[in-house]
Structure formats: structure tokens, C-alpha cells
């Protein structure tokens, strides 16, 4: 159909519709640009109480039951991962180590680094004990595992996704897809900051330093 064959009264309506569509496209592009700008590695400061974190009951590398309440008075640096992870988890724990190493030695103790396993079936306390002992990882890193239910509850509290990936569901040769985030939780257990996977040691150290300025170490 040719535009010239349309009634004359329809033409203004058509151009108005075209203008509306163009306007919607421009707004959509601007919104997209804004959300991309917001997802960079810039500090994610959340005002108010974010719904991240909460009570957990797990088992540490010495086979002792620990809860979130055991860490009150200390900030927690929490990473969810698993010892069989070939690269993502070790990299994240190395970044955490490098960031902590940039802080004055007296300040490092303000932070308790925690690895919470998303693979409780294979990550026994004994295996975690060997793993957290690696000199590449933060000193004092505590490994936490537990029953499937305990781990699921902890992951849910921290909005962490994980999913076992294997063909038959029986083999012990499987991997686990999981979120790769480091959470900074304050001495009262509340959410302070989250570091996405591409965070550099410098960026993490700067934000830990800022946290210490806001929350001076009691001595
Ligand atoms: Ni991993």
C-alpha cells in the first residue's frame, strides 16, 4: 500500500505515531545506558538495610558447628565457592588475600575471611582444612560446610545462586555453577558492601580501608 493512497486525515496521525515510537526508543536507549553505567566496578553503597545476609549454622574445617553470631564484633568477608572449583574460586580468594595484604597488618584482623562451600557433598571439613591452609589464600580463612539444608539456607540468605552440573547426578566428577561475589558484612552482621567478580585487589583494599575509617578497630 502506498502512503499517497491513504486519506489525507490519516497522515498527521501516522507521523504522530512514528514520533511516539521514536520517543520510546530514545527513552529505552537512555535507560539501557544508565543501567550499564551503574553496573561497573564502582562502590555499591546501599542505604538502609539491604536484605542480604542473615543467620546461618554451618560446620567449620575443624568439624565445629559455627553460627553467624560467633562472628559478632568482627567484619566478615564471605565468599561462596567450592574446593574443586578449577579457577573462579581460587582467583577470588587470591584477590581477597591480595586486598587484605594491602592493609596495615594491625587492621587485617578486623576481617574474618570465610569460604562457605556450595558443594557440601564433597567439601568435608577435612578437605576444607587442607584447602584453606593454602598460602595463596587469606591468612585465617575459615572454611564452612554443612548439610545440604544448612548450605542451602546460608546461600539463600546471601542471595547466592549455585547449581550442580553433571550428566548423571551420580558421578563425583561434577562442577558447580555459582555466583562469584565477596560480601563484606559489618561487626553486627549487617550487609555493608559486595564485590563483584571483576573487582581488583586495589579496589577491594580501598573499600575495606574506607570501611575501617567508618568503623575504627577497637583496641
Ligand atoms: Ni568456583
Boltz pocket constraint, residues with backbone or C-beta under 6 A from the ligand:
constraints:
  - pocket:
      binder: B
      contacts: [[A, 80], [A, 81], [A, 82], [A, 85], [A, 86], [A, 87], [A, 88], [A, 89], [A, 90], [A, 176], [A, 178]]
      max_distance: 6.0
